[in-house]
Amino acid sequence: MRRALTLSLSVSLSLLSLANASPPSEVDVNTPPTGASIDESVEQIYLRVDPTYILPEGADPTDAPFKTIQDAVNAAMQYLERDIPVRIGITPSIYRESITIPGNSLGALLVIEGDSALYTIITGSEPLTSHWSLVDKEKNIWRHSWTHDWGDFTLDQSWSSSQGPLAPQRLVSQSRAHSVALSWEPPGEGSDPTACYRIYRQRVGRTGQDYELVADEVRETTWEDTDLEPSTAFENNSYTYYVTAINKWGKESRPSGIVNSRARDPEGVGYPPYIVRRRERLFAGGLLGAPLVMVEKPENLAIFGEIGSFYVSDGYLRDRSDGYVLVCLPEGETPDDTVIEASTNLNPGRKNASACLYIVDKPNLVLRNLSLVNSVQNGLHLDSCRNVLIEDVYVSGNGGSGIDINVQRKLQPVSEAVTLRRVHTRGNGGSGISASRLLNFRIEDCAVNGSNQRSFWNEQQNNPPYLWNRAGLLLSNAHRGLISHLEASVNFAPGLWLDYNNRGIRIVDSLFEDNWPGGLKLSASQGPFVIRGNQFVRNGVGLILANARNGLLEDNIFADNLEAQIEVLRLPARPVVDWTDQAEETVRTENWTWRDNIFSTQLVQPDITCLIKVPYAEWPDFYNTLKSSRNLWWMAFEPDQAAQLDALQINLSGWQMATGQDLDSRFADPKLTRNKDTRRYEPEPDSPVHDRANWTAIELPEDHREQFEAAHPQPHPDTLDSDK
């Protein structure tokens, strides 16, 4: 084995022992989270990775650096097994590999550190060079072979070079409650007369299971599979199908295209659209080039011709050589000039969880100065890891989440003591960062931009929006955490979404800008939350509350959010089970304090834009527990629609009569100026907000609520909006 350099520092190893830690049953928002606690000054073995190193003539090969990161990791594991800390230093280069680290609870410190974050690149893509053929000169569409079998496609035979008896065409699936419906078209012209069809099915993820015949002598071009297990929020029971045609002589055709589907939970959100659930990613312009837009059908390629698009057919089940990719490039460009890269990486034995870095059950871990790009699924996947510092890492262009932290394999009860610092994610297919079962965490000075690209592509092809659980930063079952100086911008999803059983979280000094449908969304979460010193600018909605309680909203600026600065969704109470003790409780939006905020808009959107949007009939829970004071309200053009109670529009005075709140708040121009360097709004010296200490409260009659209801009856149910 190669010799390793020992960093001799006479400091004892002091690391958290977290493998058997029990999470507390109570979470206090005032208990500051520590995040990772790692002593990097301990004595370490140093391993080097340098693929460009040339061994001098006569030198000992064991003194040479490793050529790949995985080789260095494999060597490091032998030290970790003896409880010896290891640091792996990585020379700036392009590493086309998928690295797997099976931590096996080995507690010694492991540091993986590049010399430069921008130039130490681990990528899941490879260039598609040569063998391109021009198939449509007018539209500039090019074709290349595609041998990857990832399912979920509808084969367009008009582009296929099939031979032998023609197969059924255009097989599609429809996900239904408790069943999957298939439909297809007969073989095309020139085929033999079809007597009947056969249908084959395979359970996704069942290793070694082949396709089985589930229906024979089907006379129609439709069939429904009812003998399967529906998918739920906890189990993804997915199936793939193909159809063959039987001619009048009993000869069976080649398979149709393969489709992937599942029976959905009747109470669930349904099956993701085609583009959302696909995993292919192509890029024009080399390794860090712009992503090409994926289209659902070949005829959609030209829609995005100015920016570039692609369509994938996986080919036939029995002959992968029939697979191909079509790329539509801007006029005058060719694949050779542009350099097309395709995400292709799969971690050994982990087809459904591929990542540039896949790390399982590793306590005491540092990842620093790395770029993780263009993976089929995630850039970084952490499963059941504790005491983790991720610092100065850039994550871009991955098909799933940029970073995914969870306890998927349940090797540990929780991912504990985690710090993300100066992590930047950009243009990932799913969330920028997603984490579940996270305890004692800090997310500092991070940026999540352009997340949920797949859903955006789906909507751009005239498909209805698919609002799945993706966000710039998505947290669920997260307890005791700090999110500070986060920048969440231009995400095609909430900039930050705390979704289900989140407690004890502080969100401070962050910027949420140009996110749709909202900057920050809190749902099905008990709190407490502290949201202080943030700015919510030009989002669909600034803050969305969907069954979230126990929150303090203080000293924030909400400016020019399109629909509302704050929206409380009308939802039935939500049962929430806490993973720490399995206790179940019912959560509604209640017990909120709003103070010292600015709610402002300069937008002219009659009947659309408002400051506060809440249901009319929420007196027992939301209004009766709301404490709102010393807020500055401003609508430059439509002051009488400052608040919207269902379809009822009212001004600040009407809000005060309706709720008995904001009696010491003011309606005035906050006089905000945007700092070009920080991109944050600042009140001008003569802004009324500076005189807030002298604002006095108005007095209301004791029966103010009754007077309001008499003057403004509840809108008819037909005028109410549905939930987002």
Secondary structure, DSSP 4 states (H G I P E B T S, - for coil): ----EEE-----------TT----S---TTS--------TTS-EEEEEE-TT--PPTT--GGGSPBSSHHHHHHHHHHHHTTT--EEEEE-SEEE---EEEE-TT--S-EEEEES-TTTEEEESEEE--S--EEEETTTTEEEEE-----------GGG----SSPPPEEEEEEEEBTEEEEEEE---TTPPPEEEEEEEEEETT-TTPPPEEEEEEE-SSEEEE-SSPPP-SS----EEEEEEEEETTS-B------EEE-PBPTTS--PPPHHHH----EEESSTT-EEPEE-SSGGGGGGGTTT-EEEEE--BTTBGGG-EEEEE--TT--HHHH-EEEE---BTTBGGG-EEEEEES-EEEEEEEEEEE--SSEEEEEES-EEEEEEEEEEES-SS-SEEEE-TT-SSS-EEEEEEEEEEEES-SS-SEEEEEEEEEEEES-EEES--HHHHHHHHTTPPP---S--SEEEEEEEEEEEES-EEES-SS-SEEEESS-EEEEEES-EEES-SSEEEEEEEE---EEEES-EEES-SEEEEEEEEEEEEEES-EEE--SSEEEEE-----EEEE-TTT--EEEE-SEEEEEES-EEEE----TTT-EEEEE-SS-IIIIIHH-EEESPEEEESS-GGGSEEETTEEE-HHHHHHHHS--TT-EES---EEE-TTT--EEE-TT-GGGGGGG-------TTHHHHHHHHSPPPPGGGPPPP-
